[in-house]
Amino acid sequence: MTATGLVDAHHHVWDLAVRDQDWIRGEELKPLRRSFSLDDLTPAAREAGVTSTVLVQTVTVAEETPELLSLAEEGRLVTGVVGWTDLTAPDVDEALAHLRNLPGGRHLVGIRHQVQNEPDPEWLLRQDVLRGLAAVAAAGLAYDLVIVERQLPAAIRAAALLPQLTFVLDHAGKPAIVTGEREPWAAYVRRFAALPNTVCKLSGLVTEARWDSWTIDDLRPYVQTVLDEFGPDRAMFGSDWPVCTLAASYKEVTQVMADLTSDLEKHERSAVFGTTARRTYGLHDAPTGCAGATGPGPSDPHHDPHSP
C-alpha cells in the first residue's frame, strides 16, 4: 500500500497475570478473557504488511501506560502509544511530563480516557476535564475519543473550544451498525469533521455489527460517511485487535477495509493506511518492522458498548 508499509493505528495488548481487564465480563466476551501479547499479533501484522502500530490503553490504571511505553521501546512493531492519565488531576501537566521521561516515553503520542463509561454525556465539557485536555495539547499530544453516539455533541463542543488539540475519534464514534441506523450519528460526524482539528479512525466497526453475520455491505455506508466527511487525509485504519477477533480475524479486518477503500486513488489509500496516522501521531516505522509484505435483528446480544 505504501513504500514503508501499513500502519495499524489502533490495537491493544493485555496480560491477565499482571492485572484484570474488568470490562471483559459475560459469556459473549469469554474469547477475550486471556492474555494477548505482541508475539500473538506480530505474525498477522507481518502477513498484512503492517510495519508500525499504535498501542492503545484499555483500563484507567496509571501503571498500564509505563508498561505500554516499555513495549514500544523494544523496537519491534509498536511505534506509538496512546496512554492514560487522570485529566482531572491538578498536576496533570506534571504527570504527562513524567510519562514522557520514562523508558519509552518518546513513543507517547496520545492520551485516552474511557469516556464511554462516564454517565455524564457532557463529561468532556467539565472545567477540570477541559483544563486537562489543554495540558494534553500543551504536551504536544493528541487526544483519542472513545465515546458513544450520545456523547458526540459534547465532543464537538470540546473540539471547538480547544482548536490547539487534535481529537481522534476512535471506532468512528461507534455507529449503530447492528441496527443499520445512521442518524443522528451521521449528522454528528458531519459537525465533528467540519472542525479542522479532528481525525477519525476506521476501527472497531465489525464489533459494532452482528458478530456472526456481518457483511461488507453492512459496513460500507458508515465507512463512506467517514471518508466523505473527513476525507482520506483525516481518516486512518485501525484493527482494534484483539477485540476485533470477536467478529473477524486480523486478516479479515485488514482486507475488508482494503476492499472498502478500493475506489480511492492510490495516494488516498496510502493516507488511510499510513500517512494520516504517521502525521497525526508523528510515527516512524519500527526498524525491525515487516516492510515488503502486502496488505490488503432488533437487538444484538453480543454488542458491548463498554469494550475498548
C-alpha positions in Angstrom: 0.0 0.0 0.0 2.9 2.3 0.8 6.6 2.1 0.3 7.1 2.0 4.1 4.3 -0.5 4.8 1.0 -0.1 6.6 0.1 1.5 9.9 -2.4 -0.1 12.3 -3.4 2.9 14.2 -5.4 1.1 17.0 -4.8 -2.1 18.8 -4.4 -3.4 22.4 -2.5 -6.0 24.4 -3.0 -7.1 27.9 -1.7 -9.7 30.4 -4.2 -11.0 32.8 -1.4 -12.3 35.0 -0.5 -8.6 35.6 -3.9 -7.2 36.0 -7.6 -7.8 35.4 -9.4 -6.3 32.4 -12.6 -5.6 34.3 -14.6 -4.8 31.1 -14.3 -8.4 29.9 -17.4 -9.9 31.5 -20.1 -12.3 30.4 -20.2 -15.3 28.1 -20.1 -13.3 24.9 -16.7 -11.7 25.8 -15.3 -15.0 27.0 -13.0 -15.4 24.0 -11.2 -12.3 25.1 -10.6 -13.5 28.6 -7.0 -14.5 28.1 -3.7 -12.6 27.7 -2.9 -11.1 24.3 0.7 -10.2 23.5 2.7 -8.6 20.7 4.0 -12.0 19.9 0.4 -13.0 19.2 -0.1 -10.0 16.9 3.2 -9.9 15.0 2.6 -12.8 12.6 -0.7 -11.5 11.5 0.6 -8.0 11.2 3.6 -9.2 9.1 1.2 -11.0 6.8 -0.9 -7.9 6.4 2.1 -5.7 5.6 1.9 -3.7 8.8 5.2 -2.1 9.8 4.1 0.3 12.5 1.3 0.2 15.1 -0.3 2.4 17.7 -0.9 0.6 21.0 -3.9 2.0 22.9 -4.7 1.8 26.6 -7.6 -0.3 27.9 -8.0 0.4 31.6 -7.9 3.5 33.7 -4.9 2.3 35.7 -1.8 4.6 35.9 0.6 1.6 35.9 -0.6 0.4 32.4 0.9 3.3 30.4 4.5 2.8 31.5 4.2 -0.9 30.6 2.9 0.0 27.1 5.8 2.5 26.7 8.3 -0.2 27.6 6.8 -2.4 24.9 7.2 0.4 22.3 10.8 0.9 23.4 11.6 -2.7 22.4 11.5 -1.5 18.8 9.6 -4.4 17.4 6.3 -3.1 16.0 4.8 -0.5 18.3 5.9 3.0 17.4 3.2 5.0 19.2 1.3 4.6 22.5 -2.0 6.2 23.4 -1.9 6.0 27.2 -4.0 7.2 30.1 -3.6 9.7 32.9 -6.1 11.4 35.1 -7.1 14.5 33.1 -8.8 16.0 36.2 -5.8 15.9 38.4 -4.4 19.3 39.4 -0.9 18.1 38.4 -1.9 16.6 35.0 0.9 18.6 33.2 3.5 17.1 35.6 2.0 13.6 35.1 2.3 14.0 31.3 5.9 15.2 31.7 6.7 12.2 33.9 5.3 9.8 31.3 7.5 11.5 28.7 10.6 10.9 30.8 10.0 7.2 31.4 11.8 4.5 29.3 9.9 4.5 26.0 8.4 7.9 26.8 9.3 9.3 23.4 6.7 6.9 22.0 3.8 8.5 23.9 1.7 10.1 21.1 -1.7 10.5 22.8 -3.9 10.2 25.8 -7.3 8.5 26.2 -9.9 8.1 28.8 -12.9 5.7 28.8 -15.4 8.5 28.3 -17.9 6.0 27.0 -18.3 4.7 30.6 -18.9 8.1 32.1 -22.6 8.6 32.9 -22.5 12.3 32.3 -22.9 12.8 28.5 -21.1 16.2 28.9 -18.2 14.9 30.9 -15.8 16.2 28.2 -17.1 19.8 28.9 -16.3 19.8 32.7 -13.9 22.6 33.5 -11.4 20.2 35.1 -11.5 18.0 32.0 -11.1 20.9 29.6 -8.1 22.0 31.7 -6.6 18.5 31.4 -7.2 18.4 27.6 -5.5 21.7 27.3 -2.5 20.2 29.1 -2.5 17.3 26.6 -2.3 19.8 23.8 0.5 21.7 25.5 2.4 18.5 25.8 2.2 18.1 22.0 0.0 15.0 22.2 -3.3 14.0 20.5 -6.4 13.0 22.4 -8.3 9.8 21.4 -12.0 9.9 22.0 -13.7 6.6 22.8 -17.3 7.7 23.0 -20.8 6.6 22.1 -23.3 8.4 20.0 -25.0 10.4 22.8 -21.6 11.9 23.7 -20.7 13.2 20.3 -22.3 16.6 20.8 -20.0 17.2 23.8 -17.0 16.0 21.7 -17.9 18.5 19.0 -18.1 21.4 21.5 -14.8 20.3 23.2 -13.0 20.2 19.9 -14.3 23.7 19.1 -13.2 25.0 22.4 -9.7 23.6 22.0 -8.6 24.2 18.5 -4.9 23.6 19.5 -5.7 19.9 20.3 -6.1 17.2 17.8 -9.1 15.0 18.6 -9.0 11.4 17.2 -12.5 9.8 17.1 -12.0 6.1 17.8 -14.2 3.5 16.1 -15.9 6.2 14.1 -17.9 7.1 17.2 -19.4 3.6 17.5 -22.3 3.9 15.0 -25.3 1.6 15.3 -24.3 -0.8 12.5 -26.1 -3.7 14.2 -29.5 -1.9 13.5 -28.5 -0.2 10.3 -29.4 3.2 11.8 -27.3 6.2 10.5 -28.9 9.1 12.3 -28.2 11.1 14.3 -24.7 9.6 14.1 -24.0 10.8 10.6 -25.2 14.4 11.4 -22.9 14.4 14.5 -20.0 13.1 12.4 -20.5 15.8 9.9 -20.3 18.5 12.5 -17.3 16.9 14.2 -15.5 16.6 10.8 -16.2 20.2 10.0 -13.7 21.2 12.7 -10.1 21.1 11.3 -8.5 19.6 14.4 -10.4 16.3 14.1 -9.4 12.9 12.8 -11.3 9.6 12.6 -10.3 6.0 13.0 -11.9 3.4 10.8 -11.6 0.9 13.5 -13.8 -1.3 15.7 -16.6 -1.5 13.1 -17.0 -5.2 12.8 -17.9 -5.5 16.5 -20.5 -2.7 16.1 -22.2 -5.1 13.6 -23.6 -8.5 14.2 -20.6 -10.6 15.2 -21.6 -13.8 13.5 -23.3 -12.5 10.3 -21.9 -9.1 9.3 -21.2 -8.4 5.7 -19.1 -5.8 3.9 -22.3 -4.1 2.8 -23.2 -3.6 6.5 -20.1 -1.5 7.0 -20.0 0.3 3.7 -22.3 3.3 4.4 -20.5 4.1 7.6 -17.1 3.9 6.1 -18.3 6.0 3.2 -19.7 8.6 5.5 -16.3 8.9 7.3 -14.5 9.2 4.0 -16.9 11.8 2.7 -16.9 14.0 5.8 -13.2 13.7 6.9 -11.6 12.8 3.6 -8.8 10.2 3.4 -6.3 12.7 4.7 -8.1 12.7 8.1 -9.1 9.0 8.2 -6.9 6.1 9.4 -7.2 2.4 9.6 -7.1 0.6 12.9 -7.6 -3.1 13.5 -8.9 -2.9 17.1 -7.2 -6.2 17.7 -7.8 -8.4 19.7 -11.3 -7.1 20.3 -12.0 -7.5 16.6 -11.5 -11.2 16.9 -14.9 -11.5 18.4 -16.2 -10.9 14.8 -13.3 -11.3 12.4 -9.6 -12.2 12.2 -6.9 -9.6 11.8 -6.5 -10.6 8.2 -10.2 -10.2 7.5 -10.4 -6.8 9.2 -7.5 -5.6 7.1 -8.8 -7.0 3.9 -12.4 -5.7 4.3 -11.0 -2.1 4.9 -8.8 -2.5 1.8 -11.9 -3.6 -0.2 -14.0 -0.7 1.2 -11.3 1.8 0.1 -10.5 0.2 -3.3 -12.2 3.0 -5.2 -9.9 5.6 -3.7 -6.9 7.0 -5.6 -3.5 5.4 -4.6 -2.4 8.4 -2.6 -5.8 8.4 -0.8 -5.5 4.8 0.2 -1.9 5.5 1.4 -3.4 8.2 3.6 -5.9 5.8 5.2 -3.4 3.1 5.7 -0.4 5.1 6.8 0.1 8.8 6.0 -2.7 10.1 8.2 -1.6 8.1 11.3 2.1 9.0 10.7 1.2 12.7 10.5 -1.3 12.7 13.4 0.8 10.8 15.8 4.3 11.6 14.5 5.1 7.9 13.8 8.1 6.3 12.3 8.2 2.6 11.2 9.9 0.2 13.7 13.4 -0.7 12.5 12.6 -4.4 12.7 9.2 -4.0 11.1 7.7 -6.0 8.3 8.5 -4.0 5.2 7.9 -5.7 1.9 4.7 -7.6 2.8 1.4 -6.8 1.1 -1.7 -5.5 2.6 -4.5 -5.7 2.0 -32.1 -8.5 14.5 -33.8 -5.9 16.7 -31.2 -6.3 19.4 -27.7 -7.7 19.5 -26.7 -9.9 22.5 -23.1 -9.6 21.6 -22.8 -5.8 21.4 -20.9 -4.4 24.4 -20.7 -0.6 24.4 -18.0 -0.7 27.1 -15.4 -2.5 25.1 -12.2 -0.5 24.3 
